[in-house]
Amino acid sequence: MNFLRIIAFPVSVLYQIITAVRNFLYDIGWFKSYSFDLSIIAVGNLSVGGTGKTPQIEYLIRLLSDKYRIATLSRGYKRRSVGFILADESATASSLGDEPFQYYQKFKNIQVAVDASRKNGIQQLLLQVQNPEIILLDDAFQHRKVKAGFYILLTNYDDLYSDDFVLPTGNLRESSNGAKRANLIIVTKCPKNISVTEQNSIKLKLNITKNQQLFFGFTEYDDFIFSETKSFLVANIINDEHLLLAGIAKPEPFFEHLQNEKNNILRFPDHHNFSDKDISDIKNKANNRKIITTEKDFVRLRGKISDEQLFYLPIKSNFVADKENFDKIILDYVGKSSRNS
């Protein structure tokens, strides 16, 4: 913890009090939460960024979209638009935000919407001719104006919420007590071989309640890198010279997965909007070598760098164990809430 964060501790205490009072007023009904007659699953975290929400939303899309009409609803962080937008052929990363645009590009059988007001966004989705049966709320754990039917809370293996403190001294958006609202908690980005002993130790640290389920996930990298038109097996190009580029919250695992002594690395802030100068600097740094980036960065860089040069490495969320149990919990919730509606 650096010096500025230490001296900001009184501000953190005040911030924690404010968020605790806000949550209490929602809990007792003083502030109104709105419910809707369909399955709503909220995926979020207590910390600021880097817990793997995007691949977890994509996991749910793959699990559910063959059986149900799915919509994702995000606020569209750093988009250059306002209000409710339902993605169509005119959508871009600028109009939707990078993560929603990524969903829209990858999953053609779902609806993708953005709205800073999740309540209004849901209402607008329900007015559509093909209205959804399930809405996945992306990064909405603190958005309490809407009461989701099921809450999934993510916490990073290397940065558990139980070891953190609220902003600005720490990285939490609210006290770790907020975790009690979750139906299910996933410790993301774990080692594949995490031991049962360590899993039990983490379970004690997170203070899981008897009504909550805990799962341990890991990041699964694709065997191929992709451009708009080409793909290469990672094993065949891993020892070549590349420029590795990332503008995500915690890029270290991505770099480590592809790193060799010949590669150069460029880091940008999370959700970075690449300027013309940035693009020029990237091309100069790459010096005609392949540029390999994250899928989230690719949607913001496509069209600005040659298709012959720009590639991305997809990732997926997976589970260390009990994947079938996770799927069953989600499918049981959706099945029951869909029948009730």
Short mmCIF file of the C-alpha atoms (twelve columns), coordinates in Angstrom:
data_MODEL
# 
_entry.id   MODEL 
# 
loop_
_atom_site.group_PDB 
_atom_site.id 
_atom_site.type_symbol 
_atom_site.label_atom_id 
_atom_site.label_alt_id 
_atom_site.label_comp_id 
_atom_site.label_asym_id 
_atom_site.label_seq_id 
_atom_site.Cartn_x 
_atom_site.Cartn_y 
_atom_site.Cartn_z 
_atom_site.pdbx_PDB_model_num 
ATOM 1   C CA . MET A 1   0.000   0.000   0.000   1 
ATOM 2   C CA . ASN A 2   1.612   3.260   -1.078  1 
ATOM 3   C CA . PHE A 3   1.861   6.386   1.062   1 
ATOM 4   C CA . LEU A 4   -0.998  8.263   -0.615  1 
ATOM 5   C CA . ARG A 5   -3.353  5.344   0.054   1 
ATOM 6   C CA . ILE A 6   -2.311  5.253   3.694   1 
ATOM 7   C CA . ILE A 7   -2.989  8.954   4.279   1 
ATOM 8   C CA . ALA A 8   -6.350  8.570   2.493   1 
ATOM 9   C CA . PHE A 9   -7.543  6.179   5.204   1 
ATOM 10  C CA . PRO A 10  -9.960  8.707   6.824   1 
ATOM 11  C CA . VAL A 11  -11.615 9.189   3.415   1 
ATOM 12  C CA . SER A 12  -11.979 5.398   3.133   1 
ATOM 13  C CA . VAL A 13  -13.682 5.227   6.516   1 
ATOM 14  C CA . LEU A 14  -16.147 7.943   5.452   1 
ATOM 15  C CA . TYR A 15  -16.748 6.192   2.115   1 
ATOM 16  C CA . GLN A 16  -17.383 2.894   3.888   1 
ATOM 17  C CA . ILE A 17  -19.922 4.547   6.196   1 
ATOM 18  C CA . ILE A 18  -21.732 6.141   3.235   1 
ATOM 19  C CA . THR A 19  -21.945 2.877   1.261   1 
ATOM 20  C CA . ALA A 20  -23.014 0.962   4.379   1 
ATOM 21  C CA . VAL A 21  -25.846 3.425   5.052   1 
ATOM 22  C CA . ARG A 22  -26.915 3.246   1.404   1 
ATOM 23  C CA . ASN A 23  -27.036 -0.563  1.525   1 
ATOM 24  C CA . PHE A 24  -28.940 -0.490  4.824   1 
ATOM 25  C CA . LEU A 25  -31.573 1.840   3.367   1 
ATOM 26  C CA . TYR A 26  -32.037 -0.549  0.420   1 
ATOM 27  C CA . ASP A 27  -32.179 -3.524  2.786   1 
ATOM 28  C CA . ILE A 28  -35.007 -2.017  4.867   1 
ATOM 29  C CA . GLY A 29  -36.898 -0.761  1.817   1 
ATOM 30  C CA . TRP A 30  -36.344 2.965   2.405   1 
ATOM 31  C CA . PHE A 31  -34.737 3.086   -1.030  1 
ATOM 32  C CA . LYS A 32  -36.875 1.183   -3.529  1 
ATOM 33  C CA . SER A 33  -35.541 -1.774  -5.527  1 
ATOM 34  C CA . TYR A 34  -37.470 -2.894  -8.615  1 
ATOM 35  C CA . SER A 35  -38.130 -6.531  -9.495  1 
ATOM 36  C CA . PHE A 36  -39.179 -7.931  -12.862 1 
ATOM 37  C CA . ASP A 37  -41.039 -11.076 -13.920 1 
ATOM 38  C CA . LEU A 38  -38.181 -12.813 -15.688 1 
ATOM 39  C CA . SER A 39  -34.829 -14.378 -14.826 1 
ATOM 40  C CA . ILE A 40  -32.210 -11.724 -14.049 1 
ATOM 41  C CA . ILE A 41  -28.664 -12.796 -13.183 1 
ATOM 42  C CA . ALA A 42  -26.256 -10.097 -11.975 1 
ATOM 43  C CA . VAL A 43  -22.523 -10.684 -12.292 1 
ATOM 44  C CA . GLY A 44  -20.210 -8.309  -10.462 1 
ATOM 45  C CA . ASN A 45  -17.524 -7.788  -7.883  1 
ATOM 46  C CA . LEU A 46  -16.673 -5.761  -4.825  1 
ATOM 47  C CA . SER A 47  -13.328 -4.561  -6.152  1 
ATOM 48  C CA . VAL A 48  -12.445 -2.224  -9.004  1 
ATOM 49  C CA . GLY A 49  -11.868 -4.260  -12.178 1 
ATOM 50  C CA . GLY A 50  -9.813  -7.277  -13.071 1 
ATOM 51  C CA . THR A 51  -11.906 -10.159 -11.716 1 
ATOM 52  C CA . GLY A 52  -12.968 -11.683 -15.035 1 
ATOM 53  C CA . LYS A 53  -16.564 -10.513 -15.437 1 
ATOM 54  C CA . THR A 54  -16.478 -10.609 -19.244 1 
ATOM 55  C CA . PRO A 55  -15.475 -14.283 -19.631 1 
ATOM 56  C CA . GLN A 56  -17.956 -15.203 -16.891 1 
ATOM 57  C CA . ILE A 57  -20.806 -13.471 -18.731 1 
ATOM 58  C CA . GLU A 58  -19.714 -15.301 -21.878 1 
ATOM 59  C CA . TYR A 59  -19.772 -18.608 -19.978 1 
ATOM 60  C CA . LEU A 60  -23.397 -17.938 -19.001 1 
ATOM 61  C CA . ILE A 61  -24.285 -17.008 -22.580 1 
ATOM 62  C CA . ARG A 62  -22.881 -20.319 -23.837 1 
ATOM 63  C CA . LEU A 63  -24.703 -22.216 -21.092 1 
ATOM 64  C CA . LEU A 64  -28.112 -20.610 -21.648 1 
ATOM 65  C CA . SER A 65  -28.476 -19.205 -25.146 1 
ATOM 66  C CA . ASP A 66  -29.383 -22.494 -26.856 1 
ATOM 67  C CA . LYS A 67  -32.395 -22.883 -24.556 1 
ATOM 68  C CA . TYR A 68  -33.552 -19.316 -23.843 1 
ATOM 69  C CA . ARG A 69  -33.727 -15.850 -25.373 1 
ATOM 70  C CA . ILE A 70  -30.826 -14.002 -23.758 1 
ATOM 71  C CA . ALA A 71  -30.006 -10.313 -23.399 1 
ATOM 72  C CA . THR A 72  -26.965 -8.739  -21.787 1 
ATOM 73  C CA . LEU A 73  -27.314 -5.324  -20.188 1 
ATOM 74  C CA . SER A 74  -24.293 -3.196  -19.287 1 
ATOM 75  C CA . ARG A 75  -23.781 0.467   -18.551 1 
ATOM 76  C CA . GLY A 76  -21.316 0.620   -21.477 1 
ATOM 77  C CA . TYR A 77  -18.284 1.957   -19.635 1 
ATOM 78  C CA . LYS A 78  -16.463 4.746   -21.538 1 
ATOM 79  C CA . ARG A 79  -18.858 4.619   -24.490 1 
ATOM 80  C CA . ARG A 80  -19.394 7.793   -26.479 1 
ATOM 81  C CA . SER A 81  -23.173 7.657   -26.364 1 
ATOM 82  C CA . VAL A 82  -25.936 8.163   -23.832 1 
ATOM 83  C CA . GLY A 83  -29.197 6.509   -22.889 1 
ATOM 84  C CA . PHE A 84  -30.503 3.115   -23.946 1 
ATOM 85  C CA . ILE A 85  -28.955 1.496   -27.001 1 
ATOM 86  C CA . LEU A 86  -29.777 -1.926  -28.400 1 
ATOM 87  C CA . ALA A 87  -26.900 -3.176  -30.541 1 
ATOM 88  C CA . ASP A 88  -27.504 -3.486  -34.270 1 
ATOM 89  C CA . GLU A 89  -25.401 -3.447  -37.444 1 
ATOM 90  C CA . SER A 90  -24.403 0.173   -36.813 1 
ATOM 91  C CA . ALA A 91  -22.947 -0.614  -33.372 1 
ATOM 92  C CA . THR A 92  -19.283 0.064   -32.598 1 
ATOM 93  C CA . ALA A 93  -17.017 -0.197  -29.582 1 
ATOM 94  C CA . SER A 94  -17.425 3.582   -29.208 1 
ATOM 95  C CA . SER A 95  -21.227 3.463   -29.135 1 
ATOM 96  C CA . LEU A 96  -21.534 0.404   -26.856 1 
ATOM 97  C CA . GLY A 97  -18.288 0.174   -24.921 1 
ATOM 98  C CA . ASP A 98  -15.687 -2.514  -25.565 1 
ATOM 99  C CA . GLU A 99  -17.188 -5.384  -23.522 1 
ATOM 100 C CA . PRO A 100 -20.792 -5.129  -24.851 1 
ATOM 101 C CA . PHE A 101 -19.440 -4.773  -28.392 1 
ATOM 102 C CA . GLN A 102 -17.388 -7.925  -27.830 1 
ATOM 103 C CA . TYR A 103 -20.572 -9.798  -26.815 1 
ATOM 104 C CA . TYR A 104 -22.361 -8.470  -29.889 1 
ATOM 105 C CA . GLN A 105 -19.565 -9.552  -32.220 1 
ATOM 106 C CA . LYS A 106 -19.266 -13.056 -30.755 1 
ATOM 107 C CA . PHE A 107 -22.870 -14.062 -30.055 1 
ATOM 108 C CA . LYS A 108 -25.279 -13.351 -32.888 1 
ATOM 109 C CA . ASN A 109 -28.205 -15.145 -31.232 1 
ATOM 110 C CA . ILE A 110 -28.522 -12.766 -28.253 1 
ATOM 111 C CA . GLN A 111 -29.530 -9.139  -27.664 1 
ATOM 112 C CA . VAL A 112 -26.897 -6.747  -26.352 1 
ATOM 113 C CA . ALA A 113 -28.002 -3.511  -24.700 1 
ATOM 114 C CA . VAL A 114 -26.421 -0.677  -22.745 1 
ATOM 115 C CA . ASP A 115 -27.981 1.818   -20.370 1 
ATOM 116 C CA . ALA A 116 -26.580 3.580   -17.316 1 
ATOM 117 C CA . SER A 117 -30.013 3.015   -15.713 1 
ATOM 118 C CA . ARG A 118 -30.412 -0.762  -15.444 1 
ATOM 119 C CA . LYS A 119 -34.102 -0.260  -14.557 1 
ATOM 120 C CA . ASN A 120 -34.791 1.670   -17.743 1 
ATOM 121 C CA . GLY A 121 -32.633 -0.745  -19.739 1 
ATOM 122 C CA . ILE A 122 -34.685 -3.725  -18.571 1 
ATOM 123 C CA . GLN A 123 -37.948 -1.911  -19.276 1 
ATOM 124 C CA . GLN A 124 -36.778 -1.097  -22.804 1 
ATOM 125 C CA . LEU A 125 -35.690 -4.684  -23.454 1 
ATOM 126 C CA . LEU A 126 -39.100 -5.956  -22.352 1 
ATOM 127 C CA . LEU A 127 -40.741 -3.660  -24.916 1 
ATOM 128 C CA . GLN A 128 -38.892 -5.324  -27.793 1 
ATOM 129 C CA . VAL A 129 -40.834 -7.597  -30.145 1 
ATOM 130 C CA . GLN A 130 -38.440 -10.433 -29.300 1 
ATOM 131 C CA . ASN A 131 -38.212 -9.673  -25.601 1 
ATOM 132 C CA . PRO A 132 -35.686 -11.715 -23.597 1 
ATOM 133 C CA . GLU A 133 -36.448 -14.544 -21.199 1 
ATOM 134 C CA . ILE A 134 -33.177 -13.997 -19.306 1 
ATOM 135 C CA . ILE A 135 -31.209 -10.792 -18.733 1 
ATOM 136 C CA . LEU A 136 -27.560 -10.952 -17.709 1 
ATOM 137 C CA . LEU A 137 -26.596 -7.787  -15.828 1 
ATOM 138 C CA . ASP A 138 -22.907 -7.069  -16.373 1 
ATOM 139 C CA . ASP A 139 -21.082 -5.342  -13.480 1 
ATOM 140 C CA . ALA A 140 -24.244 -4.620  -11.510 1 
ATOM 141 C CA . PHE A 141 -23.539 -5.908  -8.003  1 
ATOM 142 C CA . GLN A 142 -23.729 -2.382  -6.550  1 
ATOM 143 C CA . HIS A 143 -26.633 -1.305  -8.778  1 
ATOM 144 C CA . ARG A 144 -29.321 -1.931  -6.191  1 
ATOM 145 C CA . LYS A 145 -32.159 -0.045  -7.831  1 
ATOM 146 C CA . VAL A 146 -32.824 -3.307  -9.668  1 
ATOM 147 C CA . LYS A 147 -33.245 -6.449  -7.608  1 
ATOM 148 C CA . ALA A 148 -31.861 -9.370  -9.580  1 
ATOM 149 C CA . GLY A 149 -33.117 -12.870 -8.957  1 
ATOM 150 C CA . PHE A 150 -29.610 -14.313 -8.693  1 
ATOM 151 C CA . TYR A 151 -26.257 -12.701 -7.826  1 
ATOM 152 C CA . ILE A 152 -22.837 -14.035 -8.827  1 
ATOM 153 C CA . LEU A 153 -19.915 -12.350 -7.070  1 
ATOM 154 C CA . LEU A 154 -16.373 -12.660 -8.455  1 
ATOM 155 C CA . THR A 155 -13.151 -12.227 -6.501  1 
ATOM 156 C CA . ASN A 156 -9.613  -12.602 -7.819  1 
ATOM 157 C CA . TYR A 157 -7.465  -15.423 -6.387  1 
ATOM 158 C CA . ASP A 158 -4.522  -12.995 -6.018  1 
ATOM 159 C CA . ASP A 159 -6.648  -10.191 -4.590  1 
ATOM 160 C CA . LEU A 160 -9.452  -11.586 -2.414  1 
ATOM 161 C CA . TYR A 161 -11.991 -9.075  -1.153  1 
ATOM 162 C CA . SER A 162 -11.376 -10.369 2.378   1 
ATOM 163 C CA . ASP A 163 -7.777  -9.054  2.146   1 
ATOM 164 C CA . ASP A 164 -8.763  -5.624  0.835   1 
ATOM 165 C CA . PHE A 165 -10.239 -2.339  2.082   1 
ATOM 166 C CA . VAL A 166 -12.595 0.217   0.561   1 
ATOM 167 C CA . LEU A 167 -11.505 3.008   -1.765  1 
ATOM 168 C CA . PRO A 168 -9.287  4.983   -1.830  1 
ATOM 169 C CA . THR A 169 -7.046  3.136   0.662   1 
ATOM 170 C CA . GLY A 170 -7.978  -0.191  -0.937  1 
ATOM 171 C CA . ASN A 171 -9.778  -1.257  -4.097  1 
ATOM 172 C CA . LEU A 172 -13.228 -2.193  -2.785  1 
ATOM 173 C CA . ARG A 173 -16.330 -0.335  -3.956  1 
ATOM 174 C CA . GLU A 174 -18.041 -1.256  -0.691  1 
ATOM 175 C CA . SER A 175 -17.265 -3.193  2.482   1 
ATOM 176 C CA . SER A 176 -16.669 -6.939  2.185   1 
ATOM 177 C CA . ASN A 177 -19.956 -7.328  4.095   1 
ATOM 178 C CA . GLY A 178 -21.621 -6.740  0.735   1 
ATOM 179 C CA . ALA A 179 -20.599 -10.262 -0.254  1 
ATOM 180 C CA . LYS A 180 -23.516 -11.547 1.831   1 
ATOM 181 C CA . ARG A 181 -25.888 -10.465 -0.953  1 
ATOM 182 C CA . ALA A 182 -24.368 -13.021 -3.333  1 
ATOM 183 C CA . ASN A 183 -26.051 -16.354 -4.029  1 
ATOM 184 C CA . LEU A 184 -22.846 -17.735 -5.466  1 
ATOM 185 C CA . ILE A 185 -19.187 -16.674 -5.235  1 
ATOM 186 C CA . ILE A 186 -16.444 -17.552 -7.714  1 
ATOM 187 C CA . VAL A 187 -12.747 -17.205 -6.916  1 
ATOM 188 C CA . THR A 188 -11.396 -16.442 -10.393 1 
ATOM 189 C CA . LYS A 189 -7.964  -16.852 -12.004 1 
ATOM 190 C CA . CYS A 190 -6.918  -19.690 -9.714  1 
ATOM 191 C CA . PRO A 191 -4.068  -22.089 -10.532 1 
ATOM 192 C CA . LYS A 192 -5.523  -25.165 -12.217 1 
ATOM 193 C CA . ASN A 193 -3.914  -27.347 -9.562  1 
ATOM 194 C CA . ILE A 194 -5.118  -25.413 -6.517  1 
ATOM 195 C CA . SER A 195 -5.284  -27.879 -3.632  1 
ATOM 196 C CA . VAL A 196 -8.392  -28.760 -1.637  1 
ATOM 197 C CA . THR A 197 -6.549  -27.535 1.467   1 
ATOM 198 C CA . GLU A 198 -6.030  -24.098 -0.058  1 
ATOM 199 C CA . GLN A 199 -9.639  -24.012 -1.274  1 
ATOM 200 C CA . ASN A 200 -10.841 -24.682 2.274   1 
ATOM 201 C CA . SER A 201 -8.511  -21.982 3.607   1 
ATOM 202 C CA . ILE A 202 -9.919  -19.425 1.139   1 
ATOM 203 C CA . LYS A 203 -13.473 -20.465 2.033   1 
ATOM 204 C CA . LEU A 204 -12.756 -19.622 5.691   1 
ATOM 205 C CA . LYS A 205 -11.173 -16.270 4.756   1 
ATOM 206 C CA . LEU A 206 -14.177 -15.285 2.634   1 
ATOM 207 C CA . ASN A 207 -16.558 -16.188 5.472   1 
ATOM 208 C CA . ILE A 208 -18.996 -17.990 3.172   1 
ATOM 209 C CA . THR A 209 -22.495 -18.285 4.651   1 
ATOM 210 C CA . LYS A 210 -24.435 -21.551 4.771   1 
ATOM 211 C CA . ASN A 211 -26.769 -20.297 2.012   1 
ATOM 212 C CA . GLN A 212 -23.968 -19.481 -0.419  1 
ATOM 213 C CA . GLN A 213 -22.129 -21.674 -2.915  1 
ATOM 214 C CA . LEU A 214 -18.379 -21.239 -3.553  1 
ATOM 215 C CA . PHE A 215 -16.580 -22.202 -6.762  1 
ATOM 216 C CA . PHE A 216 -12.994 -21.915 -7.957  1 
ATOM 217 C CA . GLY A 217 -12.340 -20.927 -11.564 1 
ATOM 218 C CA . PHE A 218 -9.339  -20.550 -13.836 1 
ATOM 219 C CA . THR A 219 -8.626  -18.725 -17.086 1 
ATOM 220 C CA . GLU A 220 -8.401  -20.973 -20.128 1 
ATOM 221 C CA . TYR A 221 -6.446  -19.557 -23.077 1 
ATOM 222 C CA . ASP A 222 -7.321  -20.529 -26.641 1 
ATOM 223 C CA . ASP A 223 -4.882  -22.634 -28.664 1 
ATOM 224 C CA . PHE A 224 -5.058  -20.096 -31.512 1 
ATOM 225 C CA . ILE A 225 -4.592  -16.365 -32.038 1 
ATOM 226 C CA . PHE A 226 -6.994  -14.711 -34.483 1 
ATOM 227 C CA . SER A 227 -7.208  -11.711 -36.788 1 
ATOM 228 C CA . GLU A 228 -10.303 -10.793 -38.793 1 
ATOM 229 C CA . THR A 229 -9.408  -13.372 -41.432 1 
ATOM 230 C CA . LYS A 230 -6.529  -15.530 -40.172 1 
ATOM 231 C CA . SER A 231 -5.529  -17.735 -37.286 1 
ATOM 232 C CA . PHE A 232 -2.269  -19.243 -36.059 1 
ATOM 233 C CA . LEU A 233 -1.641  -22.014 -33.585 1 
ATOM 234 C CA . VAL A 234 -0.026  -20.429 -30.511 1 
ATOM 235 C CA . ALA A 235 2.437   -23.306 -30.206 1 
ATOM 236 C CA . ASN A 236 3.734   -22.526 -33.718 1 
ATOM 237 C CA . ILE A 237 4.371   -18.818 -33.150 1 
ATOM 238 C CA . ILE A 238 5.197   -18.654 -29.432 1 
ATOM 239 C CA . ASN A 239 8.958   -18.347 -30.055 1 
ATOM 240 C CA . ASP A 240 8.666   -15.669 -32.766 1 
ATOM 241 C CA . GLU A 241 9.132   -11.960 -32.123 1 
ATOM 242 C CA . HIS A 242 5.875   -10.152 -31.315 1 
ATOM 243 C CA . LEU A 243 4.566   -7.020  -29.711 1 
ATOM 244 C CA . LEU A 244 2.255   -7.903  -26.808 1 
ATOM 245 C CA . LEU A 245 -0.290  -5.179  -26.047 1 
ATOM 246 C CA . ALA A 246 -2.941  -4.912  -23.338 1 
ATOM 247 C CA . GLY A 247 -5.224  -2.206  -21.966 1 
ATOM 248 C CA . ILE A 248 -6.977  -4.226  -19.265 1 
ATOM 249 C CA . ALA A 249 -6.986  -4.000  -15.477 1 
ATOM 250 C CA . LYS A 250 -4.633  -6.909  -14.700 1 
ATOM 251 C CA . PRO A 251 -2.730  -7.946  -17.831 1 
ATOM 252 C CA . GLU A 252 0.116   -9.885  -16.179 1 
ATOM 253 C CA . PRO A 253 -1.310  -13.414 -16.821 1 
ATOM 254 C CA . PHE A 254 -1.870  -12.535 -20.499 1 
ATOM 255 C CA . PHE A 255 1.713   -11.328 -20.873 1 
ATOM 256 C CA . GLU A 256 3.119   -14.313 -18.983 1 
ATOM 257 C CA . HIS A 257 1.212   -16.764 -21.163 1 
ATOM 258 C CA . LEU A 258 2.780   -15.418 -24.384 1 
ATOM 259 C CA . GLN A 259 6.030   -13.915 -23.153 1 
ATOM 260 C CA . ASN A 260 9.459   -14.837 -24.483 1 
ATOM 261 C CA . GLU A 261 12.745  -12.920 -24.363 1 
ATOM 262 C CA . LYS A 262 12.217  -11.578 -27.912 1 
ATOM 263 C CA . ASN A 263 8.867   -9.895  -27.246 1 
ATOM 264 C CA . ASN A 264 8.201   -6.257  -26.423 1 
ATOM 265 C CA . ILE A 265 5.311   -5.284  -24.154 1 
ATOM 266 C CA . LEU A 266 3.027   -2.249  -24.275 1 
ATOM 267 C CA . ARG A 267 0.638   -1.501  -21.395 1 
ATOM 268 C CA . PHE A 268 -2.282  0.891   -21.487 1 
ATOM 269 C CA . PRO A 269 -4.919  1.779   -18.847 1 
ATOM 270 C CA . ASP A 270 -8.064  -0.355  -18.585 1 
ATOM 271 C CA . HIS A 271 -10.657 0.464   -21.304 1 
ATOM 272 C CA . HIS A 272 -8.145  2.789   -22.976 1 
ATOM 273 C CA . ASN A 273 -9.409  4.732   -26.001 1 
ATOM 274 C CA . PHE A 274 -6.556  4.518   -28.488 1 
ATOM 275 C CA . SER A 275 -5.683  7.887   -30.071 1 
ATOM 276 C CA . ASP A 276 -4.073  8.403   -33.470 1 
ATOM 277 C CA . LYS A 277 -0.778  9.000   -31.669 1 
ATOM 278 C CA . ASP A 278 -1.198  5.739   -29.741 1 
ATOM 279 C CA . ILE A 279 -1.767  3.852   -33.003 1 
ATOM 280 C CA . SER A 280 1.314   5.447   -34.568 1 
ATOM 281 C CA . ASP A 281 3.419   4.576   -31.509 1 
ATOM 282 C CA . ILE A 282 2.123   0.986   -31.524 1 
ATOM 283 C CA . LYS A 283 2.992   0.515   -35.209 1 
ATOM 284 C CA . ASN A 284 6.464   1.989   -34.709 1 
ATOM 285 C CA . LYS A 285 7.070   -0.221  -31.697 1 
ATOM 286 C CA . ALA A 286 5.853   -3.311  -33.553 1 
ATOM 287 C CA . ASN A 287 8.128   -2.603  -36.542 1 
ATOM 288 C CA . ASN A 288 6.061   -4.871  -38.847 1 
ATOM 289 C CA . ARG A 289 5.941   -7.724  -36.331 1 
ATOM 290 C CA . LYS A 290 2.675   -9.356  -35.281 1 
ATOM 291 C CA . ILE A 291 0.784   -7.487  -32.576 1 
ATOM 292 C CA . ILE A 292 -1.012  -9.819  -30.168 1 
ATOM 293 C CA . THR A 293 -3.566  -8.270  -27.861 1 
ATOM 294 C CA . THR A 294 -6.532  -9.192  -25.712 1 
ATOM 295 C CA . GLU A 295 -9.967  -9.706  -27.203 1 
ATOM 296 C CA . LYS A 296 -11.250 -6.650  -25.355 1 
ATOM 297 C CA . ASP A 297 -8.502  -4.454  -26.819 1 
ATOM 298 C CA . PHE A 298 -8.935  -5.968  -30.282 1 
ATOM 299 C CA . VAL A 299 -12.474 -4.607  -30.637 1 
ATOM 300 C CA . ARG A 300 -11.091 -1.084  -30.084 1 
ATOM 301 C CA . LEU A 301 -8.063  -1.532  -32.365 1 
ATOM 302 C CA . ARG A 302 -9.675  -3.323  -35.306 1 
ATOM 303 C CA . GLY A 303 -9.699  -1.230  -38.468 1 
ATOM 304 C CA . LYS A 304 -6.877  0.953   -37.128 1 
ATOM 305 C CA . ILE A 305 -4.100  -1.605  -37.617 1 
ATOM 306 C CA . SER A 306 -3.686  -3.952  -40.560 1 
ATOM 307 C CA . ASP A 307 -5.490  -7.271  -40.439 1 
ATOM 308 C CA . GLU A 308 -2.165  -8.856  -41.421 1 
ATOM 309 C CA . GLN A 309 -0.584  -7.570  -38.225 1 
ATOM 310 C CA . LEU A 310 -3.227  -7.404  -35.460 1 
ATOM 311 C CA . PHE A 311 -4.238  -10.603 -33.623 1 
ATOM 312 C CA . TYR A 312 -6.013  -11.429 -30.375 1 
ATOM 313 C CA . LEU A 313 -5.920  -14.355 -27.967 1 
ATOM 314 C CA . PRO A 314 -9.387  -15.434 -26.747 1 
ATOM 315 C CA . ILE A 315 -9.927  -16.610 -23.173 1 
ATOM 316 C CA . LYS A 316 -12.676 -18.533 -21.427 1 
ATOM 317 C CA . SER A 317 -13.683 -19.079 -17.820 1 
ATOM 318 C CA . ASN A 318 -13.611 -22.643 -16.573 1 
ATOM 319 C CA . PHE A 319 -13.911 -24.375 -13.221 1 
ATOM 320 C CA . VAL A 320 -11.301 -26.262 -11.227 1 
ATOM 321 C CA . ALA A 321 -14.047 -28.677 -10.119 1 
ATOM 322 C CA . ASP A 322 -17.844 -28.959 -9.811  1 
ATOM 323 C CA . LYS A 323 -18.571 -27.403 -13.211 1 
ATOM 324 C CA . GLU A 324 -21.656 -29.624 -13.568 1 
ATOM 325 C CA . ASN A 325 -22.921 -28.429 -10.181 1 
ATOM 326 C CA . PHE A 326 -22.459 -24.779 -11.183 1 
ATOM 327 C CA . ASP A 327 -24.369 -25.352 -14.417 1 
ATOM 328 C CA . LYS A 328 -27.161 -27.136 -12.532 1 
ATOM 329 C CA . ILE A 329 -27.543 -24.287 -10.015 1 
ATOM 330 C CA . ILE A 330 -27.908 -21.725 -12.812 1 
ATOM 331 C CA . LEU A 331 -30.240 -23.891 -14.906 1 
ATOM 332 C CA . ASP A 332 -32.404 -24.704 -11.859 1 
ATOM 333 C CA . TYR A 333 -32.758 -20.998 -11.001 1 
ATOM 334 C CA . VAL A 334 -33.633 -20.079 -14.578 1 
ATOM 335 C CA . GLY A 335 -36.056 -22.981 -14.950 1 
ATOM 336 C CA . LYS A 336 -37.939 -22.134 -11.762 1 
ATOM 337 C CA . SER A 337 -38.058 -18.373 -12.312 1 
ATOM 338 C CA . SER A 338 -39.098 -18.805 -15.944 1 
ATOM 339 C CA . ARG A 339 -41.964 -21.098 -14.930 1 
ATOM 340 C CA . ASN A 340 -43.018 -18.662 -12.226 1 
ATOM 341 C CA . SER A 341 -43.095 -15.754 -14.666 1 
# 
